[in-house]
Amino acid sequence: MSDDMTTRHLLRRGLELSPEFRRGLGVTLALAAVAATGRAATPFLTQRITDLGLLAPGGVDMEVVVLYALGGVVVLVMSAMVAWRVRRRMVAASEAGLATLRIRAFGKVHELSVLTQNEEQRGRYVSRVTGDVETIRDLMQWTGAAMIISAMESAVVFLVMLLYSWKLSLLVLLAFIPMVMSLLWIQPRVRAAFQTVRSRMADLLGRVSEQLVGISTIRAYGVQQRMRDQLGEEIDGILKAEKRASLLASLNFSSTVLGQSLATGIALIGGTHLALRGEITVGTVVAFAFLVYMFSGPLMWIIEMLAEMQRAIVGWRRVVSLVDEELTVADPGGDGTPIPHGRGDLRIEGVHLTYPGGPEVLRGIDLELPAGRRLALVGQTGSGKTSLARLMSRFFDPTEGTVRVGGVDLRDVPMDSLRRSVAVVPQEGFLFDGTLRSNLAYALPDASHDDLERRCLAAFESLGLDGWIQRLPAGLDTHVGPRGELLSAGERQLVSIARAYLRDPDLLILDEATSAVDPATEVRISRALESLMQGRTAVVIAHRLSTAERADVVGVMEQGELVELGHHDDLVAAGGIYASLHAAWVAQTRD
């Protein structure tokens, strides 16, 4: 669903996504009508007090005045209590609906492919799940409740006005024609202005998130001022957009003030004329003037709230657009075919990949790797190694062709089965803020505390890392910090390897994990990787050709094509691209 969907479609779709918003809405509207009717009784009581009490034929009748005044107090108190109940119901419904919408939005972010997520700053997704949802809260709890009650009140008051004098009622409506005309012109511009505001706010959040993640690089190069200037430009843009939106919104309010003044003047002049002709009483003129005020007051409030409603509509549209965004990597779920346990054989047939709006990065890849064998992918930077590996883990789907694991097309594999059977160890292991135990638990989410500890310790022992874990200050309960930055890069890799080991996958994909560590740590990681790959199908993006030397099969990538495939010795003897790469690597190593 696009960001330019109509408001009608937005409301319909929004209520479908959060049915809690409309649950019990009929009762809430009925209560709002009761509250509005209670407030609309005030002019009637004023008219009765004036005609039957203050202007009674025999003089002022205090009993009548007191009786109607007390009745007015009771009615107003009851009306306020009903209005309070309306507010409570709307808050409860809105909070439930917002919770559902947040869950749907955040769940959709997890469902989007890596390719789709890379097209937009992460901070913009955060903005939609948090800031944009908050604007909907204002609509549902404050703006919406006030507008519903005000609309009900204006409707009831106008019916009372018609009962008093249909002629004056029509004159009052004519006075609001300038307001209606201005609304038709202003509202689309207000909506566009707030769309710009929300978009710029998302840009700002994305920029702030990016700078916080890259704070070390910013400080290392001494570009703090440049970064502050960039944020300053974003904030200035938001300020200008907010000013324009506020200016347009103020025009709305000005038009309602004009309409109210014209309506009140017309009511007094016309009412006086009718009273002199004997068509209505003096009390009716006073009551009608009061009714005009009660009719136009809520309208002024509604018009003033329209600007806030537009802000909320823009936020709601952005959230709904996220939830309805088409998935490029769909989960077949229960209709899919799981990868048979123990089957890690890999087959790639006629694979092409083109990034959205970009060039073709993979062209006609054909590859077959039997279960339990090890494939090393080598090639220059940008040759397509990482893109091919990501297709194997289904971070995104090929534009053409198929990728099969265990004989099953990955498009047909339920995501839970895929993640159990295929594990990825990236070049730089990512850890969440918490402990080693909590990070390892991602591999065994259903394990109990004791079972998790037992299996984690067994995994470290099998990987030859039990000495390392024992030297940590708190063992498995050692805190790793945000992004695991309390550990070294090598230690983070060790945790990533242990996490993959606990998953016990049939197919293992490794973006060589030893390229950015010291020699001693490299030896430790290499030994752990050897233990991890033992008996498993493994695909390794080899940055160091020593890895390729130990592989069963070596694949050479060049400009998106698999140009050579074979055993290390055979490829060296063939004197092709791999032989050149290997010779250059050997010479560099000796130097």
N, C-alpha and C positions, 0 to 999 in steps of 0.2 A: 504494500500500500504506500503510495507516494506521499511526500510531505505537503502536496497541494490538494489533498482530498477535501471534499466539501465538509462543512461543519455538520451537516445532517448525517453524512456517512460516518464521520468521526464519532458522533454521539452514539450512533447505532452500533458501530464496531466496538467502541469503548465500553458500552454497557454489556456487550456480549463477552468481552474479556474479563470484566469485573461485575458479574451478576449481582454482587452484594449491593452495588449502588442503587439498584432498582427494587431490591427486596423490601417489601413493606412500604413502597413509595405511595401507594394509594391511601393508606392510613395516614401517612405523613402529610400528604396534600389535603386530606379532609381536615386534619387538625389545624393546618395552616389556614384553611378557609374559616374555621371556627374562630381562630385568633383574629383574623382580619375582620370578621363580622362583629366581634366584640368591640374592636377599636372603632368601627364605622358607626356603632350605636351612639357615640359621643355627640355628633351633630344633631341626631334626633332628640337626644335628651336636652341639648342646648335649646332647640326650637321649642320643646314643650315647656322648659323652664321660662323661656322668654314670653311665649304666648299665654300660658296658663298660670304662670306664677308672677313674673314681674309686670306683665301688662294685662293682668286679670281685670275684668269689668269692675269689680268692687275694690280695686287696689291690689297692692302686693299681697300674694297668698304665700306666706312663708312655709306652710305645711307642704304645699306642692313643690316649692323650691327645694326644701330639705329632702323630701321623698325622692325626687328625681336625682338630686345630687348624690344621695346615698346609693341609689340604684346604679348610678354611673360609676361610683367607686367600686362596687361589687363586680360590675361587668368588666372594668379595666383590670382589676386584680386577676379575675378568672382568665381574661384574655392573655395577660402576661404569663400566667402559669402554663397555659396551653402553648404559647410561643416558646417557653423554656423547654417543654416536652418535645416540640418539633425540633428544636436545636439539638437536644440529646439524641434523638433518633437519627438525625442526619450525621452527627459525629460518629455514632456507632457504625452506621452503614458505610460511611466514607472510609473509616480506618480499616474495616474488613476488606473493602474493595481495593484500597491502596496496597494492602499487604499482598493480595492476590496479584495485583498488577506488577509489584516489585519482583515477586517470585517468578512470574512469567518473563519479565524483561531480563532479569539476571540469568534465568535458565536459557533464554535465547542467546545471550552473549556466549555461553558455554557451547551452544550448538553450532554457532557460526564457525566456518572453516578458518584455518590459520590465514589462508589467502584473503578471505573477506576481512578479517580483523586487521590485517596489515595495510589495508587500504585506508584506514581511518585511525587517528590518534586514539590511544587507549583512554585518555582523559575524556574524550567525547562520549564514550560508552558510560563512563562513570557519571557524567553530567546527566545523561538520560535516565539512569537508574535512580539517581539521587535528586538533583536539583529540579529536573522536569517533573518528577513525581510529586515533589513538594508543592509546585505551583497548582497541581490538581487538588491537593489537600485544601488549599485556600479556597478554591472554587467550590468544593463539596461541603466544606464545613462553615465557611464564613460568607463568601460571596454568593454561593448558591442558595444557602438558607435565607440570607437577607433578601435576595432577589425573588425567591418564591413567595415569601411572606409579603413583600412589598407589592408584587404583582397581584396577589390575592386581595390585598387591601385596596389597591386601586380599582380592581374589578368590582368588588363589593360596594365601594364608595360610589362608583359611577352608576351602579344600579339604583342606589338610593337617590342619587342626583336626578335620574330619570323619573323616579316616583314623585319627586318634588316639582320638577319642571323640565319637560323634555326640550323646550325651546332654549332655556339657558344651558342645558347640557350640550346641545349641538353647538352653541356659540363657544362654549369652553373648548370643545374639540377643535374647532377652527383655529383657536389661538395656538394650538400645538403643532400646526402644520409646518411652521419654520423649523421646529425641532426635528420633526420626522425627516424633512428634506436634508437637514444637515447630517443626520445620522446615516442616511443612505450614502452620503458622500464621504463621511469621515471614517466609518467603521472598517471598510476594506483597507484603508491606509493605516489605521491603528493596528490592525492584525499584521500587516506587512512590517510595520515598525517593530512590533514585539517579536516577530519571527527573526528579524535581524539581531535583536537583543539576545535572544536565546542562543542563536548560532554563535555570536561573538563570545557569550559566556562559556559555551562548550569549547571554543578555541582557546580561551584563557585557561580553562581547567586542563586542557590537553598540554598547553605550553608549560604550566606549572608542574604537572606530573612529570613531563619529560625532563625539566631542569632538576627536579628533586632526584630522579634516578641517575642523572648524569652530573651530580654535584661535584664528584671527584675530578672529572674531566674539566669542568668549568674552572675549578680552583687551580688545577694543574697548569692550565694555560692562561690563568689570570684574566679571564674574560667576564668577571662578575658584572662589571658595569654594562657591558654589551648586553648581557642577559637581562639585567634590570631595565635597560632601555627598551628591549623587546617587550617585556611585560608592561612597561609604561605605555607603549603604543597600543597594546591590546586593551588596556584599561581606558585609555583616552577614546578608543573606538566605541567601547561600551558606554562611556559617558555621553558621547554624542548621540548614540542610538537611543539611550534612555531619555535624553532631553527632547529628541524629536517625538518619541512616543508620548511623553508627558504633555508636550505642547498640543498634540492632536487630541489627547484625552481631555485636556482642559477646554477645548472648543466644544466638546460634548456638553460639559457642565454649563458653559455659558449659554448654549442654546436652550437648555432646560430652564435656566433662570429667566431668560426672555419669555419663554412660554408661560411660566408661572405668573409673571408680572402681567402679561397680556390677559391671561385667563382670569386672574383676580379682578383686574380692572373691568373686564367685560361683564363678569358676574355681578359686581356692585352696580355698574351703570344699568345693565339690563334688568337686574332684580329690582332696583329702585323704580325703574319705569313700570314694571309689572305690578309692583306694590301700589303705586299711585293710581293705577287703573283698577286696583282691587282684585287682581287675579291671584295674588299671593299675599301672605301676611308678613309683618315686619320680622317676626321670628323665623319665618321661612327664608327671608333674605339673609339674616344673620347665619342661619344654619347652612345655607347654600354657600356663603362665603367661606365658612369653616370647611364645608365639603370640598370646595375647590382647593383649599390648602391641603387637605388630607389626600386629595386625588393627585395633586402635582408633587407633593413632598416625596411619596414613595417613587414616583416617576423620576424625580431628580436623583434619588438614591440609586435607582436602577441604572440610569444613564452613567452616573459616576462609577458604578461597579462594572459597567460594560468594558472599561479599559482593563480592569483586573481580570475580567472574564476572558478577554482576548489573550492576555498573558498566559492564563491557564490553558486555554484552547490550544495555543501554540505548543506549550509543554506536553499536553496530552497527545497532540498529533505526533510529536517526535517520539514519544514512548510507544504509541500504537504502531508507528512505522517500523520501529525496531522489532517489536514482537511479531509483526507480519512480514518481516524481511524474508525473502525467499532463501532457503537453504541450498547452498551449492554442494554440500556433503550431507545427504539425508541419512538418518538412521532407520533401517528397515524394521527394527524392533522385533516383535514376535513373529513377523512374517518372513524374517530372514533365515539364513542357513549358517549355523555356527561353524567355525573352523574345527575340524576333527582334532581331538586332543592327541598330541604327539606328532601331528603332521605339520612340519614347518617348511615343506618344499615350496619354492617360489618360482612363479612363471609370469613373465611379462611379455605381452603380445601387442605389437604394433602401437606402442604408446607414443602419443604426441601431447605436448602441454604448451598452452599459450596463456600467459597471464593477462587478466583483463586490461585492455588498453595498451598492452605491451607486445613485445616480439614473441615468437615461438622459441621456447627455451629447450624443449626436448622434441626430437624428430625421429620417428620410426624405431623406437627401442624394442628389441627382442632379446629376451634373456631367460635362461632356465637354470635354476640352482636346486639340486636335489637336497633332501632333508639331511641335516647334520654336516653340510659342507659350508666352507667359509669363502665369501666373495669379498675382494678388496677393490673398491672403486678409486681410481686415480685419475688425475688430469689437472690442467691449469685452473686457476681461480676463474669462476664463471663458466665452466664447461658443462655444468648441469648436474654435478654429483649430488649436491644437497637436494635439489628439486626431485631427482629420481628417488632418493631415500625417503623423502617426505611422501611421495606417492605410495611407497611400500607400507608406510604406517598410516596411510589415508588421512593425513592432515589436509589434503585436498585431493580431488579426483582428476584423472587425465582428461584432456580435451577429446582425445580419441584413444581407442585401445582398451585393454584390460590388464589389471594386476591381480593375480591369483595367489592365494596362500592356502596350502592344504587342498588344492583343487577347487577352491571357492572364490568367485569374483568378490573382491573386497566391497563392492557396492551392495552385495547381498548379505554381508556379514553384519549381524547386530553389533552395535558399538561395544557393549559389555563383553561379548565374545572376542572382538578384535583386540581390546585392551588387555584381555587375559592372555591372548596368544602372541601378541606382538609387543615388545618393549623397546623403548628408545633411550639410549644414554647419550645426551648431547655433549658437545665439546666443552661447554661450561655448565656444570650442574647447577640447577636452581633449587634453592631450599627456601621454605617458608619460615617466617618468624615463629620460633617455638623451640622445641628440643629435638635431639636426634630421634628420639622415640616417636614423636608426633610426625616427623617427616617420613620415617620408615613405615609408619602406619598407612600411608597412602597406597602402599603395595598390598596391604592386608587389612582393608577397612573393616572387615567383620570379625577380626581376631580379638579375643579377650586380652586383657592387660598381661596376664601371665603367659598366655600362649604367644603373644607378640614378642615378649622379652625372650622367651626360650628360642623362638625361631630366628630372631635377630642375632642373638649371640651365636647360634649355630651357623648362620650365614656368614658372619664375620670370621668365624673359625675356618669354615670351608674356603673362604677367599684368602685366607692367610692374613687377616687383618685383626685377629683377636688381640694381639699385642698393642696395636694402636688404640683400640677402643678401651683397653684396660688402663692406658696412660692418660686418658681424658679425665678431667677433674671430677665429673659427675657421671661418667659412663654414658649410658643411653639417655640420661636426663640432662646432659650438657646442653646449655642454651646456645643456639647457633646464630641468633640475631636476625635482623631484616635481611632477606636475600642470602642468608647464610654467611654474612660478612664477618662474623666472629671466628670463622674457620678460614684456613688458607684455601687457595684455589684447588690444590691437590686433595685436601681433606674433603672439600665439597664433592669432588669427583668420586672419592671413595664411598661417600654416602650414596651418591647416585648409582654406583655400581651395585652396592648392597641392596638398594631398593629394587633394582631390576632383577637381582638374584632372587629376592623374596617373591617376586611376581611369578617366577619360574615359567618364562615364555618359551614358545616353540621357535619363534623367529626373533632374533636380536639385531637391532640396527644401531651401529655405533658411529658417532661422528668423532673421530679419533680423540681420545680423552687425554692424551699425553703431550699435546703440542705446546702447552703453555705452562709446564711445570719444570722443576729442577730435576737433574738426572737421578738423584736418589728417589724422589717421589715417583719419577717416571718408571723406575724399576718396580716399585711397589704396586703402582697402578697396572702396569703391564702384566704382572703376575696375577693380580686380581681379575683382570680381563680374561686372561687365559683360562682361569678357573670358571669364570662366568660363561665363556663360549663353549666350554667342553660339552660335547654331545648335542649342541644346538646349531641350528641354521643361523649363520651370522653374516650380516652385510656391514662392512667397515669402510667408511670414507677415510682413505689412507692419506694423511698429510706427510707421513714419513714412509719411504719405500721399504723400510725394514718390516713394516706390517705386511706389505704386499708380498714380500719374500716368503712369509709364513702362511700365506693364504692358499687355499686349494685352487681358486680361480681368481684371475685378475681381469678387471674390466677397465678399459681406457676410454675416458670421455673426452670429446673435443667438439666444442661449439654445438652442444646439445645432441651429439650422436655418439653411439657406442661403436667406436672405430676399431677396437681390438679386444679380443676375449680369449683367454687361455691361461695356461700355467705360467708362473714366473719364468722358469727356465726356457720354455718354448718361445715366449715373447722376447726375451733377451736375445735368443739365437736368431729370431726372425729379423732383427735389425730395424724394427719399425719405430713408432712413436714411443712406445714403452721403453725400448732399448735406449733411446736417446735420453729419456727422463731418468732412467736408472743410472746411466753413465754420468750424467750431470750430478746426480745425487751422490754417487760414489766419490766423484772428484771433490765435491764440496765437503763431504765427510772427512776425507783425508786431509784437506786443507785445514 
